[in-house]
């Protein structure tokens, strides 16, 4: 957590970023080398799957087989680094607003005056208005203690007891009555995305549900929902 004259930034610790930046490529190269080393043995097993690719790998002469395996592992590791870093949330807290950003997405700014509760709900950071509308609900690996310190330092209404509207959430099951038109289909699609751990798709579907006035939270891949009235376009935090 970094402090400035007018803002506090909560981000992934430098040590964790270094571990991701160096660990994933090294692990990728190690895995590539192991696959290359085991290719000949696996190719000799009549019951093993993917016989064709392993036989092809086993036939590549050295040192090109090792060089190729290490290069492919390095590329795979670097792609994982980009994905992992891009998904990490950074929270910048100022006296007038909180800014939530990800490397691979747009920033989201919420004015302090809009908020009546800030809390952590499982692995998600929630910024909530007095009317119960969630101006932000973002997945986060940031430490709750650091988030609490940052928000309270700038006078935000942090709640250690979590969501004041938690009891209003209902477990979603298919074709549940009481939802707006189209919400059941979106929740069904989101259930599939959650089961496949498709975080980007589930976030997109969450936003579509928000447009219908349906707020969603998860527990162990189960979806819970409640209705809330979205603010008018001119009243939304930018």
GIRADA-V10990 format. One record per pair of residues at least 24 apart in sequence whose ideal C-beta (glycine too) atoms are under 10 Angstrom apart, sorted by the first residue. I is the first residue (numbers start at 0). GAP is how many residues later the second one is. D is the distance in whole Angstrom. If there is no record, write none. Layout:
i = {I:I}
gap = {GAP:GAP}
d = {D:D}
This chain:
i = {0:0:0:0:0:0:0:0:0:0:1:1:2:2:2:3:3:5:5:5:5:6:6:6:6:6:6:6:6:6:6:6:7:7:7:7:7:7:7:7:7:7:7:7:7:8:8:8:8:8:8:8:9:9:9:9:9:9:9:9:9:9:9:9:9:9:9:10:10:10:10:10:10:10:10:11:11:11:11:11:11:11:11:11:12:12:12:15:15:15:16:16:16:16:19:19:19:19:19:19:19:19:20:20:20:20:20:21:21:22:22:22:22:23:23:23:23:23:23:23:23:23:23:23:24:24:24:24:24:24:24:24:24:25:25:25:26:26:26:26:27:27:27:27:27:27:27:27:27:27:27:27:28:28:28:28:28:28:28:28:28:29:29:29:29:30:30:30:30:30:31:31:31:31:31:31:31:31:31:31:31:32:32:32:32:32:33:33:34:34:34:35:35:35:35:35:35:35:35:35:35:36:36:36:38:38:39:86:86:86:86:87:87:87:87:88:88:88:88:88:88:88:88:89:89:90:90:90:90:90:90:90:90:90:90:91:92:92:92:92:92:92:92:92:92:92:93:94:94:94:94:95:96:96:96:97:97:97:97:97:97:97:97:97:99:99:99:99:99:99:100:101:101:103:104:104:104:107:107:107:107:107:108:108:108:108:109:109:109:109:109:109:110:110:110:110:111:111:111:111:111:111:112:113:113:113:113:114:114:114:114:114:115:115:115:115:116:116:116:116:116:116:116:116:116:117:117:117:117:117:117:117:117:117:118:118:118:118:118:118:118:118:118:118:118:118:118:119:119:119:119:119:119:119:119:119:120:120:120:120:120:120:121:121:121:121:121:122:123:123:124:125:125:125:125:125:126:126:126:127:127:127:127:127:127:127:128:128:128:128:129:129:130:130:130:130:130:131:131:131:131:131:131:131:131:131:132:132:132:132:132:132:132:132:132:132:133:133:133:133:133:133:133:133:133:133:134:134:134:135:136:136:136:136:136:136:136:136:137:138:138:138:138:162:162:162:164:164:164:165:165:165:166:167:167:167:167:167:167:168:168:168:168:168:168:168:168:169:169:169:169:169:170:170:170:170:170:171:171:171:171:171:171:171:172:172:175:177:177:178:178:178:178:178:178:179:179:179:179:179:179:180:181:181:181:181:181:182:182:182:182:182:182:182:182:183:185:185:185:185:186:186:186:186:187:189:189:189:190:190:190:190:193:193:193:193:193:194:196}
gap = {90:92:141:142:144:145:146:148:149:152:90:148:146:147:150:88:90:88:89:90:148:85:86:87:88:89:90:91:92:143:146:147:83:84:85:86:90:138:139:141:142:143:144:145:146:81:82:83:84:90:92:141:79:80:81:82:83:115:130:132:133:136:137:138:139:140:141:77:78:79:80:81:90:131:135:72:73:76:77:78:128:129:130:131:129:130:133:68:72:125:64:67:68:71:57:60:61:62:63:64:65:68:56:57:60:63:64:55:59:54:57:58:61:50:52:53:54:55:56:57:58:59:60:61:48:49:50:51:52:53:54:55:56:47:48:51:46:49:50:53:42:43:44:45:46:47:48:49:50:51:52:53:40:41:42:43:44:45:46:47:48:39:40:43:47:38:41:42:45:46:34:36:37:38:39:40:41:42:43:44:45:32:33:36:37:40:35:39:34:37:38:24:26:29:30:31:32:33:34:36:37:28:29:32:26:30:25:52:54:112:113:51:52:53:54:35:36:49:50:51:52:53:58:50:52:34:36:45:47:49:51:55:56:59:60:58:25:54:56:57:58:59:60:61:62:63:60:58:59:60:61:58:57:140:141:27:29:37:38:52:53:56:58:139:25:27:35:36:38:40:37:36:37:96:33:95:98:27:28:30:129:130:26:27:128:129:24:25:26:126:127:128:24:125:126:127:39:42:43:44:45:125:124:117:121:122:123:36:41:42:43:122:40:41:43:48:39:40:41:42:44:45:46:47:48:29:30:32:33:34:38:39:40:41:25:28:29:32:38:39:40:41:42:43:44:45:47:24:25:27:28:38:39:40:42:43:41:42:45:96:97:98:40:95:96:97:98:95:93:94:26:33:36:37:89:91:24:29:110:29:31:35:36:37:87:100:99:102:106:108:27:34:34:97:98:99:100:31:32:33:36:83:94:95:96:97:32:77:80:82:95:96:97:98:102:103:29:31:72:76:81:82:83:92:94:96:96:101:102:101:26:66:69:70:73:78:79:80:65:60:63:64:79:52:54:63:50:61:63:51:58:60:59:47:56:57:58:59:60:46:47:48:50:54:55:56:57:53:54:55:56:57:48:51:52:53:54:42:44:46:50:51:52:53:49:50:49:47:49:30:33:34:35:46:48:29:31:32:33:34:47:31:26:27:29:30:32:25:26:29:30:31:33:42:44:30:25:26:28:30:27:29:36:38:35:26:28:33:27:30:31:32:24:26:27:28:29:26:24}
d = {9:10:9:8:9:5:9:7:6:10:9:10:10:9:8:9:9:6:7:9:9:6:6:5:8:10:10:10:9:9:10:8:9:7:5:8:10:9:10:8:4:8:10:6:7:7:7:5:8:9:10:8:9:7:5:8:7:9:9:5:8:5:6:10:8:5:9:7:8:4:8:9:9:7:9:9:8:5:8:8:10:7:7:10:9:9:9:10:9:9:10:9:7:8:10:8:6:10:10:5:6:9:10:9:6:9:8:9:9:8:10:9:10:10:8:4:7:9:5:5:9:9:7:10:8:5:9:9:4:6:10:8:7:9:9:7:8:9:6:8:9:10:8:4:6:7:4:3:8:9:7:9:8:5:8:9:4:5:10:9:7:10:9:7:9:9:9:6:8:8:9:8:4:6:8:5:3:8:9:8:9:10:7:6:6:7:9:9:6:9:8:8:10:5:6:10:8:4:8:9:9:9:9:8:8:9:10:8:9:7:9:10:9:7:8:10:7:6:7:5:7:6:10:10:8:7:10:10:8:8:7:9:7:7:9:9:9:9:10:5:6:9:7:5:10:7:7:10:5:7:9:9:10:8:9:9:6:9:8:9:7:8:7:9:7:8:10:6:5:9:10:8:10:9:10:9:9:8:6:8:8:9:10:9:6:6:10:5:6:9:4:9:9:10:5:8:10:8:8:7:9:9:9:8:8:9:5:9:6:6:10:9:10:6:9:8:9:6:8:5:10:9:7:6:9:8:9:10:5:9:5:6:5:7:9:9:9:9:9:7:4:8:8:5:6:9:10:5:10:7:8:9:9:9:7:10:6:6:8:6:9:9:9:8:8:7:10:9:7:8:9:9:9:7:10:8:9:9:8:9:9:7:8:8:9:10:9:7:9:9:10:10:10:7:7:10:8:9:8:5:8:8:8:9:5:8:10:9:9:8:5:7:6:6:10:9:9:9:10:8:5:9:9:10:7:10:8:8:5:8:10:9:7:10:9:8:8:7:9:7:9:8:10:10:8:10:9:7:8:8:9:9:9:9:9:9:4:8:9:8:9:6:9:9:4:6:5:10:6:6:7:10:9:6:8:6:8:9:8:10:8:4:7:5:10:9:8:9:8:9:8:10:7:7:8:9:10:5:6:7:8:8:8:9:10:6:10:9:6:5:9:5:10:8:9:10:9:8:8:9:8:7:6:7:10:7:9:7:10:8:9:6:7:10:5:9:7:6:9}
